[in-house]
Structures are given as structure tokens and as C-alpha cells.
Amino acid sequence: MREELARRGISMSERDPTDEARARRNAGERPFDAVVCDVRGYAILTLDPDGTISSWNDGAAQIYGYERDEALGRPFSALSSGGSPGGELYRAALERAAESGQFEGEALARRNDGSHRWTHVVLTALRNDSGALCGFVMVAQDVSEHKKHEERLQRQRDKLETLDGVHHLIEEIIQALTSPMTRGELEEAVCERLTETPFYANAWVGNPSTEDGRLVPHGRTEDEAFHRMLVRTDSDAAEREGRDDAIGVDAGSVADTRGIDEHPLVPDRVKRAARDRGYESGIALPLVHGETSYGVLVVHSTRSDAFNEHERTALETLAKTMSFAIYALKQERLLLADEVVELELRTAERAAFFATLAVHSGGRSRLDGIVPGPEGTRLQFVTVDGASPERVRRVIETQDSVDTYRMVDRGGERCRFEARVKPTDFINRVIDAGMAVRTAVAESGESRVVIESAPDDGLDQLIAIIQNDYPEWTLARKRIVDRPARSTDQLTQLLSEQLTEKQLTALRTAYFAGYYDFPRKSTAQEIAADLDITGSTLFQHLQAAERKLVGQFLDPP
């Protein structure tokens, strides 16, 4: 290296001019060229003014993969990565170093084997005593691992920023769902808000077609053909038919497809269609409340890494909130309707829990009330006449649909009890669908249920559920019934607006469980256990509900 610099007319001045110091260095230190040549981890080399490599050390061989005799005489551009941004940086480095005296930056280097490494380069211009450019000295360090680490950190930061943005978005949408709106407005608001952000390219809600299981978008859409192609809920049927024009997912379960263009389960036709629109990933989120489906929310993104675990959890929360909001809207429509559709269903089979009791006990069973329970269950309060309590108890204990039960009242051939019944029970499915059960009686081998629904509010869906899942029930009558204005209806509406859901649930449970009877049929501790809350919490809910209820009668208008 020293000789190479001397050849260019550049002298290396000594800081200590004394002969004694010079002799000490010569005796105890290795020659400068040998030290530079053996340095590893750093590439140290010199270049002619035109960029030709004129010296090369072991560190350069380690980083670039060229031995000394292979590198000497090669142009500086041999170390660049061709047409990449790093290569452009290498080619501009000589000019910048010549102009300003030094260049420093990161460049993508091409090794002898064709692989690439990121390097941190310091390129210094060399000039003789007259100021003429004699060449360059370059020192480079392999920073590929550091670069990868920085890129990983940046990806993590980007993901966190995206996830934070998604969470804020979901929170805003959920908050907006508390505003009064119709179901169509609710679905439109959710989809529009999702696609107003850079996170999602498209969102829509659909229901499975009864013909082929494809999702049919609600309302008008400019790309219905593509939407129907993307999701098919009957995946087994699609496989049997050998269809290759839709993604199969199981109804009721979340399905995400990341990297659509490379996903092995995505048909080629769907890949081409998604590629044309720039969609890289998609997710199908079922809108389910209890055992009732209200459709599927489908969201597409141009991000190939969209819908990771955290993002998926946030969207699942949105779908659950949407489902409950749709259910609440149906309940509100039914409560405020001036006329309702009344369905009378009959069966001679054991098609519901209350019906099974009558068949096996030989008595008459009547459903008195229903209260929501934990994890989608419901507390059903049933009175059985004409059968001993012991016989009814034995029947209940054989029912898989019952999680827990307890006797509320008994006397002779009559008893009343509450049972926590699983979501799959027929009565629970009706309630989950947003309908109201007005009458449910079973005796003499026949069960009869009268259901009320707001006009045109998912009746076709309910009837389809009954026909598919509960074919033993027969529709005996369907009629439109005027609902006369009654003070009790007005009070019910008023209470539903003023009482929280927990207060109303506690009040209903206490009433049906005989808490207000004399003597009491159930204790506060038993009711609190039914609702999985503490006794003090139950008293707080009951006191608040009772105060509001009494206030409707005693407070002046």
C-alpha cells in the first residue's frame, strides 16, 4: 500500500522525525503494507483515477469473494450490483469523492459468486502535491447482518403502526354502531369505513346462496361477479363438483387467505381475477349471534401480510359486534312494530327441550320465560303439570342439551324449574334469530310454538333454518297480526331504553325464578349463581332496575 501511494507521488510523512523512534518502529512493528494486507473484516484497496483496482487486501477478498490476483486490474464497477440502486450508488461514488474529497454511504455489492452483500463504504480521493487526482483509497465493511436487523426492526415497526391503526379503526367503527340506523346502513357504514383507510381495498357483506353456497353481496355492487367468485361457503360441495372458480370456506368459521397469488388452495381463475384488482389477501368473517348466521363480512387487502393473528382478532371483534348490533336491531324492530308476523309451528316429536319433558314425563309443559345465560346458553323457565317433580328431575338429568338445572317450585303433580339450555336448542335458535316466542306448550304428544317477527325481517332465513336444521317442525299457520297499542308495550319499550342489559337480565331472572313470590322460591344466592355474578352485584342490578321501574309510576310527567 505504501509503495502504491509512493508510485502516485504521495508521500507518507512521519509524525516522529527522530531516528530513535524510526528505529523502534522498524524493529518492533510489521511493515505498513503487510498490516493492511492481512486486515480481515474491512476491505482496504486503492483505485486508479479511472476506477481500476490497483491494490487488494484479505478483508476485500473476504467481503467481495475475489482473490488478489482476480481483483487487480478489474474496474471498480465489477464490485457493484449492476442495475440495482446500490450499483448506481457505486458508480456515482467516484465522481462525488473526486469532487468533494470523500464519499461515505451504503452500497449493495456483488460478490464473485453472484450473491449480494450490503457494505458501508468510505471512498477518499488521493491528490499529489500539485493537487492532481492520483486515485482513491476505499475502506468498506460488510453490514449485511446489521442491515437485515434494521429491516426486521422496521418491518416490526410498520406492523405495529398498521396494527395500531387497525385497532383505532375498529374502535371507531364499533363506537359508530351505537348510533341509530337500519341494518343496511349498518353494513354500509362498516364497509365504507374499512375501505376509507389504506389498510383495506374492499369490503362487503353477503349471504350464502341456497343454490350453490356462493356468497351473494347485499345491496348493489359494481363487482358482484368477482365477489361471488371469491368465497363459497359449501367447500365440500365445491370439491365434489370439481369447481375451480371459488375459494371454499366452511360456514361459521373465519377463513383468511394471505398471499392469494401463491396460495395452493386458491383456484387459478380466482388468482387471475384478484391479481387484476391488486388484491393480495382476504378474510371471511361470519356474522353469527348465538346459533344464527346473519351473513359473512369479506375484507380484501393489497397487503400480502395482512390479517395476522392480532389483526384477525380485532376484525373478529368487529364481526361479533356487528352480529350483536344486527340482532339488537331486529329486537328493536319487533318491539316497535305496529303489526307482526305470527308463525305457529307444531310437532309430534321431541324437537325441543320443553317438548322432550312432556313426552318423557307424561305431563304438560309450558315455557314461562327465557333469560340470556353465559356462553350463548339461555335460562329456560318451564312449568310441568301432571307429573311428579322426581319424575321430571330424572328426565332432565338425561338431557344432553341441559348444562345445569334447579327446581324453583314444587307441589304435588306440579313443579317449576329453571334449566341452562345449550344454544342448539330449537327455542334458543329462534331467540337468536331475533324472533320472540309468545307461546310454547307441549301436551298429549303434540308441541306447539307461536313465534312473532317484525314483517319482512329475516322470515325466509328463519323458515330455511327450521326446514334444514329442524325438519320435524311443521309450519301450521302464518298470519299478520295487528299489535294494539298497550300501556305494557310502552312500559316495556321505556324500560328497555333505560335499563342496561345486565339490569334487565337480573330483573327477569329474579322474576321467573320466584324471587318476588311469597314465600320466595329462589334465594338471591341461587339467582346470582345462575347469572355467574356475586350477590352484591345482583343486589345492585335489582335495586337500579326496581328504582327505574317504580319511578315510571311515581315520578310526575
C-alpha positions in Angstrom: 0.0 0.0 0.0 2.8 2.4 0.9 4.6 1.7 -2.3 1.4 2.1 -4.3 0.9 5.6 -2.8 4.5 6.5 -3.4 4.1 5.4 -7.1 1.3 8.0 -7.3 3.6 10.7 -6.0 2.0 10.8 -2.5 4.4 10.7 0.4 3.6 9.3 3.9 5.1 11.8 6.4 6.4 10.6 9.7 5.0 12.1 12.8 8.1 11.4 14.9 11.1 12.6 12.9 13.8 11.2 15.3 15.9 8.4 14.2 15.4 6.6 17.5 11.6 6.5 17.1 12.0 5.3 13.5 14.3 2.6 14.5 11.9 1.5 17.2 9.1 1.1 14.7 11.2 -0.8 12.2 12.3 -3.2 14.9 9.0 -3.8 16.6 6.3 -3.3 14.0 5.3 -5.1 10.8 5.6 -3.2 7.5 2.6 -1.0 6.7 1.7 -2.9 3.5 1.7 -6.2 5.4 -0.5 -4.9 8.1 -3.1 -3.6 5.6 -2.9 -6.7 3.5 -3.8 -9.0 6.5 -6.6 -7.0 7.9 -9.8 -9.0 7.8 -13.4 -7.7 8.2 -12.5 -4.5 6.4 -11.9 -4.2 2.7 -9.0 -1.8 2.1 -8.0 -1.1 -1.5 -6.7 1.6 -3.9 -8.1 2.6 -7.2 -6.5 4.4 -10.2 -8.2 7.7 -11.2 -10.3 5.8 -13.8 -11.5 3.4 -11.1 -9.2 0.4 -11.8 -8.4 -1.7 -8.8 -4.6 -1.4 -8.0 -4.3 -3.0 -4.5 -6.4 -5.5 -2.6 -6.2 -6.9 0.9 -7.5 -10.1 2.6 -10.6 -8.2 4.0 -11.6 -7.3 0.5 -11.3 -10.9 -0.6 -13.5 -11.9 2.3 -16.2 -9.4 1.5 -16.2 -9.5 -2.3 -15.1 -13.1 -2.9 -12.3 -12.2 -5.3 -8.7 -13.2 -4.6 -6.0 -10.6 -5.1 -4.9 -11.7 -8.5 -8.5 -11.9 -9.7 -9.3 -8.4 -8.4 -6.2 -6.4 -9.5 -6.8 -4.7 -12.8 -10.6 -5.0 -12.6 -12.8 -1.9 -13.0 -14.4 -0.6 -9.8 -17.8 -1.3 -11.4 -17.1 -5.1 -11.0 -17.9 -4.7 -7.3 -21.3 -3.0 -7.9 -24.6 -4.8 -8.2 -25.4 -3.9 -11.8 -28.6 -2.0 -12.4 -29.7 -2.0 -8.8 -29.9 1.2 -6.7 -26.7 0.0 -5.0 -24.9 -0.2 -8.3 -25.9 3.4 -9.2 -24.5 4.5 -5.9 -21.2 2.8 -6.6 -20.9 4.4 -10.0 -21.7 7.8 -8.6 -19.3 7.4 -5.6 -16.1 8.0 -7.6 -17.5 11.3 -9.0 -18.6 12.5 -5.6 -15.3 11.6 -4.0 -13.4 13.3 -6.7 -15.5 16.5 -6.3 -15.7 16.8 -2.6 -12.7 14.7 -1.4 -14.6 11.9 0.2 -17.8 9.8 -0.3 -19.4 7.8 2.6 -22.6 5.7 2.3 -24.1 2.2 2.0 -24.0 0.3 -1.3 -25.1 -3.1 -2.5 -22.0 -5.0 -3.6 -21.9 -8.0 -6.0 -19.7 -10.9 -4.9 -17.8 -13.1 -7.2 -20.3 -15.9 -6.8 -23.2 -13.6 -7.9 -24.6 -13.1 -4.4 -25.0 -9.6 -2.9 -23.9 -8.0 0.4 -24.6 -4.6 1.8 -21.4 -2.6 2.5 -20.6 0.6 4.3 -18.1 2.4 2.1 -15.7 5.3 2.7 -14.0 6.4 -0.5 -11.3 9.1 -0.3 -9.7 10.9 -3.2 -5.9 11.0 -3.3 -4.1 14.0 -4.7 -0.4 14.8 -5.2 1.4 17.9 -4.0 0.3 19.7 -7.1 -3.4 18.9 -6.4 -3.8 16.4 -9.3 -6.1 13.4 -8.8 -3.9 10.3 -8.4 -6.5 7.8 -7.4 -8.7 6.7 -4.5 -8.5 4.7 -1.2 -11.5 2.8 -0.3 -12.4 1.2 3.1 -15.6 -1.0 3.1 -17.3 -3.0 5.9 -19.8 -5.8 5.4 -23.0 -4.5 7.1 -25.5 -7.1 5.7 -26.4 -8.5 9.1 -26.9 -5.1 10.6 -28.9 -4.1 7.5 -31.1 -7.2 7.9 -31.6 -6.4 11.6 -32.6 -2.9 10.8 -35.0 -4.1 8.1 -36.6 -6.6 10.6 -37.0 -3.8 13.2 -38.5 -1.5 10.5 -40.9 -4.3 9.4 -41.9 -4.7 13.1 -42.4 -1.0 13.5 -44.5 -0.9 10.3 -46.6 -3.9 11.5 -47.1 -2.2 14.9 -48.1 1.0 13.3 -50.5 -0.9 11.0 -51.9 -2.9 13.8 -52.4 0.3 15.9 -54.2 1.9 13.0 -56.4 -1.1 12.6 -57.3 -1.2 16.3 -58.2 2.5 16.2 -60.3 1.9 13.1 -62.1 -1.0 14.7 -62.8 1.0 17.8 -64.2 3.9 15.8 -66.5 1.6 13.8 -67.7 -0.2 17.0 -68.5 3.2 18.6 -70.4 4.3 15.4 -72.5 1.2 15.6 -74.2 2.6 18.7 -75.9 5.3 16.6 -79.5 4.6 15.4 -79.5 3.1 11.9 -81.0 0.3 9.8 -79.3 -3.0 9.1 -78.4 -1.8 5.6 -77.0 1.4 6.9 -75.0 -0.5 9.5 -73.4 -2.8 6.9 -72.7 0.1 4.5 -71.1 2.2 7.3 -68.8 -0.6 8.3 -67.7 -1.4 4.7 -67.2 2.2 3.8 -65.2 3.0 6.9 -62.9 -0.1 6.4 -62.1 0.9 2.8 -61.5 4.6 3.5 -58.2 3.6 5.1 -55.0 2.4 3.4 -55.4 -0.9 5.2 -58.2 -2.4 3.1 -59.1 -2.2 -0.5 -62.6 -3.7 -0.5 -65.2 -4.9 2.0 -68.7 -6.3 1.6 -71.3 -8.4 3.3 -73.1 -11.3 1.7 -75.3 -14.3 2.4 -74.8 -17.8 1.0 -76.9 -18.7 -2.0 -79.3 -21.6 -1.5 -78.3 -22.9 -4.9 -74.5 -23.2 -4.8 -73.4 -21.8 -1.5 -71.7 -18.8 -3.0 -71.9 -15.5 -1.1 -74.4 -13.1 -2.7 -73.5 -9.5 -1.8 -76.1 -7.4 0.0 -77.3 -4.4 -2.0 -75.8 -3.2 -5.3 -72.1 -3.8 -6.1 -70.1 -2.9 -9.1 -68.1 -6.2 -9.0 -70.7 -8.8 -7.9 -69.4 -11.4 -10.2 -65.9 -11.2 -8.7 -67.3 -11.1 -5.2 -69.3 -14.2 -5.7 -66.2 -15.9 -7.1 -64.1 -15.2 -4.0 -66.0 -17.1 -1.3 -68.1 -20.3 -1.4 -69.3 -21.5 1.9 -70.1 -25.1 0.9 -66.5 -26.2 0.3 -67.4 -29.9 0.4 -69.9 -29.4 -2.4 -67.4 -27.4 -4.4 -64.8 -30.3 -4.1 -67.4 -32.9 -5.1 -68.3 -30.9 -8.2 -64.7 -30.2 -9.1 -65.3 -26.5 -9.2 -62.2 -24.3 -9.7 -63.8 -20.9 -9.7 -64.3 -20.1 -6.0 -62.4 -20.3 -2.7 -64.1 -22.8 -0.4 -64.6 -22.0 3.3 -66.7 -23.6 6.0 -69.7 -21.6 7.0 -69.5 -20.2 10.5 -65.7 -20.2 10.7 -63.2 -17.5 10.0 -61.1 -18.1 6.9 -58.2 -15.9 5.7 -56.1 -16.2 2.5 -52.8 -14.5 2.6 -50.7 -14.3 -0.5 -53.6 -15.1 -2.8 -51.3 -15.3 -5.9 -49.2 -18.1 -4.4 -51.8 -19.8 -2.2 -52.1 -23.5 -3.2 -55.8 -23.7 -2.4 -56.8 -20.7 -4.4 -58.1 -21.6 -7.9 -56.1 -20.1 -10.9 -59.2 -18.2 -12.1 -59.5 -16.5 -8.7 -55.8 -15.7 -8.7 -56.0 -14.0 -12.0 -59.1 -12.0 -11.0 -57.5 -11.0 -7.7 -54.2 -10.1 -9.5 -56.1 -7.8 -11.9 -57.5 -5.9 -8.9 -54.3 -5.8 -6.8 -55.7 -8.0 -4.0 -53.0 -9.8 -2.1 -55.0 -11.2 0.8 -58.6 -11.7 2.0 -60.6 -12.8 5.0 -64.1 -14.0 5.5 -65.7 -13.3 8.9 -69.0 -15.0 9.8 -71.6 -12.7 11.3 -73.1 -15.0 14.0 -75.1 -14.3 17.1 -75.7 -17.5 19.2 -76.5 -20.1 16.6 -77.9 -17.7 14.0 -75.9 -16.5 11.0 -76.5 -13.0 9.6 -74.1 -13.4 6.7 -70.4 -13.1 6.1 -68.2 -9.9 6.2 -65.5 -10.2 3.5 -62.5 -7.9 3.5 -59.7 -7.7 0.9 -56.3 -6.0 1.2 -53.4 -5.1 -1.1 -51.0 -6.2 1.7 -49.7 -9.7 1.3 -49.0 -9.8 5.1 -52.4 -8.6 6.2 -54.7 -10.5 8.7 -52.0 -11.7 11.1 -53.1 -13.0 14.4 -53.6 -9.7 16.1 -55.3 -8.0 13.2 -57.5 -11.0 12.7 -58.6 -10.9 16.4 -59.5 -7.2 16.0 -61.6 -8.0 12.9 -63.3 -10.9 14.7 -64.3 -8.5 17.5 -65.8 -6.2 14.9 -67.7 -9.1 13.3 -69.1 -10.1 16.7 -70.2 -6.6 17.5 -71.8 -6.3 14.1 -73.7 -9.5 14.7 -75.0 -8.4 18.1 -76.0 -5.0 16.6 -78.0 -6.7 13.9 -79.6 -8.9 16.5 -80.4 -5.8 18.6 -81.9 -4.0 15.5 -84.2 -7.0 14.9 -85.3 -7.0 18.5 -86.0 -3.2 18.3 -88.0 -3.6 15.1 -90.1 -6.3 16.7 -90.7 -4.3 19.8 -91.8 -1.2 18.0 -93.7 -2.8 15.2 -97.5 -1.9 14.9 -98.1 -5.3 13.3 -96.2 -8.6 13.5 -96.0 -11.8 11.5 -97.1 -14.7 13.7 -95.8 -18.2 12.9 -97.4 -21.3 14.6 -95.2 -24.4 14.5 -96.3 -27.9 15.5 -94.6 -31.2 16.0 -95.3 -34.6 17.5 -91.6 -35.3 18.1 -89.2 -34.4 20.9 -88.0 -31.4 18.9 -87.1 -29.0 21.8 -86.2 -29.3 25.5 -89.7 -28.3 26.7 -91.3 -30.8 24.3 -89.0 -33.6 25.5 -90.1 -33.0 29.1 -93.8 -33.5 28.2 -93.1 -36.7 26.2 -91.0 -38.4 28.8 -92.7 -37.2 31.9 -96.3 -37.8 30.6 -97.3 -34.3 31.8 -98.0 -30.9 30.3 -95.0 -28.5 29.9 -95.2 -24.7 29.4 -92.3 -22.4 28.7 -92.8 -19.4 31.1 -89.8 -17.3 30.3 -86.3 -17.1 28.8 -83.3 -15.2 30.0 -79.8 -15.0 28.4 -77.1 -17.0 30.1 -73.3 -17.3 29.7 -71.6 -18.5 26.6 -74.6 -18.4 24.4 -76.8 -20.5 26.7 -80.2 -19.4 28.0 -82.1 -20.0 31.2 -85.4 -21.5 30.3 -88.1 -21.4 33.0 -90.6 -24.3 32.5 -93.7 -25.4 34.4 -94.7 -29.1 34.2 -98.2 -30.2 35.3 -99.4 -33.7 35.7 -96.1 -35.3 36.6 -94.2 -35.7 39.9 -91.1 -33.5 40.5 -89.0 -36.6 40.9 -90.0 -37.9 37.5 -89.3 -34.6 35.9 -85.9 -34.4 37.6 -85.0 -37.8 36.2 -86.0 -36.7 32.7 -83.9 -33.5 32.9 -80.8 -35.4 34.0 -80.9 -37.5 30.9 -80.8 -34.4 28.5 -77.5 -33.6 26.9 -78.9 -30.1 26.0 -79.0 -29.1 29.6 -75.9 -27.8 31.4 -77.4 -27.2 34.8 -80.8 -27.0 36.4 -82.6 -26.5 39.7 -86.1 -26.8 41.0 -87.7 -23.4 41.6 -91.2 -24.5 42.9 -92.9 -27.8 43.5 -96.1 -29.2 44.9 -98.0 -32.4 44.2 -98.1 -33.1 40.5 -96.8 -29.7 39.6 -93.3 -28.2 39.5 -91.4 -25.3 38.1 -87.7 -25.2 37.4 -85.0 -23.4 35.5 -82.6 -25.1 33.2 -79.5 -23.7 31.5 -80.0 -24.9 27.9 -77.3 -25.1 25.2 -77.5 -22.8 22.1 -78.5 -25.6 19.8 -81.9 -26.0 21.3 -84.8 -25.0 19.0 -86.2 -22.3 21.2 -82.8 -20.7 21.6 -82.2 -20.7 17.9 -85.5 -18.9 17.4 -84.5 -16.2 20.0 -81.0 -15.9 18.5 -82.7 -15.2 15.1 -84.3 -12.1 16.6 -87.8 -13.5 17.0 -90.0 -13.6 20.1 -91.5 -16.8 21.5 -95.0 -16.0 22.7 -96.3 -19.5 23.5 -94.6 -22.8 23.8 -96.7 -25.6 25.2 -96.4 -29.4 24.9 -99.1 -32.0 25.9 -100.8 -35.1 24.7 -98.0 -35.9 22.3 -98.1 -32.6 20.5 -95.9 -29.5 20.9 -97.0 -26.0 19.7 -94.9 -22.9 19.4 -96.1 -19.4 18.4 -93.4 -17.1 17.2 -93.6 -13.4 16.4 -91.4 -11.4 14.0 -91.4 -8.0 12.5 -92.6 -8.1 8.9 -90.0 -9.0 6.3 -87.3 -9.2 8.9 -85.5 -12.4 8.1 -88.5 -14.7 8.0 -87.3 -16.5 4.9 -84.0 -17.2 6.7 -85.7 -18.4 9.8 -88.0 -20.7 7.8 -85.0 -22.0 6.0 -83.2 -22.7 9.3 -86.3 -24.6 10.5 -86.6 -26.7 7.3 -82.9 -27.5 7.2 -82.0 -28.0 10.9 -85.3 -28.8 12.5 -87.4 -30.6 9.8 -89.6 -32.2 12.5 -91.3 -28.8 13.0 -94.2 -28.1 10.6 -95.5 -24.6 9.8 -99.1 -24.8 10.7 -100.1 -21.2 10.3 -98.6 -17.9 9.2 -100.5 -14.6 9.6 -100.1 -10.9 10.1 -101.4 -9.7 13.4 -102.1 -6.1 14.4 -100.5 -5.2 17.6 -102.8 -2.9 19.6 -101.3 0.0 21.5 -100.9 -1.1 25.1 -99.5 0.6 28.1 -97.5 -2.5 28.9 -95.8 -2.3 25.5 -94.9 1.3 26.1 -93.5 0.4 29.5 -91.5 -2.4 28.1 -90.0 -0.1 25.5 -89.3 2.5 28.1 -87.6 0.1 30.4 -85.5 -1.4 27.5 -84.3 2.1 26.8 -83.5 2.9 30.4 -82.3 -0.4 31.9 -78.9 -1.8 31.0 -78.8 -5.3 29.6 -77.4 -6.7 32.9 -80.1 -4.9 34.9 -82.9 -6.3 32.7 -81.4 -9.8 32.8 -81.2 -9.8 36.6 -84.8 -8.5 36.9 -86.2 -11.1 34.5 -84.2 -13.9 36.1 -85.4 -12.9 39.6 -89.0 -12.7 38.4 -89.2 -16.0 36.7 -87.2 -17.7 39.5 -89.8 -16.7 42.0 -87.7 -14.3 43.9 -90.6 -11.9 44.3 -93.1 -14.6 45.3 -94.1 -15.2 48.9 -92.6 -17.3 50.2 -89.6 -16.8 47.9 -89.0 -19.8 45.5 -85.3 -18.8 45.0 -82.7 -17.0 47.1 -80.5 -14.2 46.0 -77.5 -16.5 46.2 -79.1 -19.0 43.8 -80.0 -16.3 41.3 -76.5 -14.8 41.5 -75.1 -18.3 40.8 -77.4 -18.7 37.8 -76.0 -15.4 36.4 -72.4 -16.1 37.4 -72.2 -12.9 39.5 -71.7 -12.1 43.1 -74.7 -11.5 45.5 -73.7 -7.8 45.9 -73.6 -7.3 42.2 -77.1 -8.9 41.9 -78.5 -6.5 44.5 -77.0 -3.5 42.7 -78.6 -4.6 39.4 -82.0 -5.3 41.1 -82.1 -2.1 43.1 -81.3 0.0 40.0 -83.9 -1.8 37.9 -86.6 -1.6 40.6 -85.9 2.1 41.2 -86.4 2.9 37.5 -89.5 0.7 37.3 -91.2 2.3 40.3 -90.1 5.7 39.0 -92.2 5.3 35.9 -95.3 5.1 38.1 -94.5 7.6 40.9 -92.5 10.4 39.2 -94.6 13.2 37.7 -94.5 13.6 33.9 
